């Protein structure tokens, strides 16, 4: 143990920088008012099962805050395949194939969304620069 490690003593509770109390993201336990409304719209208007609608809303919210988060994509694809496998009685081979397909689709959508966000941010920066020139 070095001198610096002996001097720095951890306090009780959550340490600086941990993510235990995040308010948004795939692993947060609650939905905000807009997400709740979106969940019920998906369920009632599109006829999607509430469990799948919940995963869809949480995934969308999480990718809006952190586009390209591969861990969230893997977890969402795992949950979707688990639900469909149980509901439709899929065997392991079909479930594995479905997981690969769902994960690839979600990764493609995430890449498109992050590219769209970057493009819109670039357009906003260009507009700001044009206003300075004028």
N, C-alpha and C positions, 0 to 999 in steps of 0.2 A: 504494500500500500504506500503510495507516495504522500508527500506532505499535503498537496492540494486535495487529495481524496479524503484525508483525515479531517481537513478543515471544513469541507462541504458536507453538511449533514442533511439528510433527507427529512422532510417534515411529513407528518401524517396526511393522508388523503391524496388527492390527485396532484401529480407533479406538473410543472409548467410544460406546456406543449402536448399534453395528452389529448386525445380526442373523445374522451368518455362522455362528455356533455354536449356533443354536437346537436344542433337543432334541425339539421336537414341531412339528407343523404339516404342511401339505401338501407342503412342499419338503424336509423332513428325510429323510434317506436310510434310516432304520431304523424298525423296528416294535418296540414294547415287548412284553413277554410277553403282556399282555392283548390287544393288537392282533393278535399272531401267532395266538393261540388263536381270536380272532374271525374272522380271515382263513380259517383252516382249517375252522371251523364253517360259514361261508358257502359255501366251496368244496365241502365234502363233503356237508353236509346239504341245501343248497339247489340244488346242482348248477351254481353260477355259475362261469364261467371265472375262473381265478386272477388274471388281469390286471384284470378288471372288479371282482373282490372286493377287490383291493389298492386300487384307486381309491376304492371305496366306504368302506373302512376308514380310509384317509387323509383323505378328505373329512369323514367323521363326526368323527374326532379333531380335525381342524383347526377345524371349526365349533363343537365343544364349547368350545374355548379362545377362539375369536374368532367368535361368531355374527354373521352378516350380512356376512362378508368377501366382497365381490363378486368380487374378483380370484381367489380360490380357486374360487368357483363357476364363473367363466368358464373357468378352466384345466381344472377337472374335466369340464365339459361338452365342451370341445374334445377332451380325451383320450378320452372315451367315444365321441364321434362319430367320431373318427379310427379307433378300434379297430373299431367297427361298420361303418364305411365300407370298411375293408380286408377285414374278415371276410366281409361280405355283398355286396361289390362295388357299393356305392351310388354313384349319380352325384352331381355337385356340387349340384344343386338339392335333391335328397332329403336330402343331408348337411346342407345349410344349414338346411332346415326342421327336421330332427331336432335340430340344435344349438339352435335357438330353443326348441323344445319342452322339451328336457332342461334348458336354462338356466332357463326359467320354472318348471319343476317344482322344481329345486334352490333357486331363490330363494324360492319359496313355502314349501318345507320349512324353509329357514333362518329365515324370518320367524316361522313357527309355533314353531320350537324356541327362538328368542330370546324370543318372547312367553311361552312356557312357563317359561323360566328366570327371566324378570322376575317372572312371577306367583308362582313358587315362592319367590323371594327376598322378595317382598312378604309372602307368607304367613308366612315365617320371622320377618320383622321384626314383623309383627302379633302373633305368638305371644310374641316376646320382650317386646313392650310390654305384653301381657296379663299376663305373669308379674310385671312390675314393679308393675302396678296391684294385683294380688292380694297 
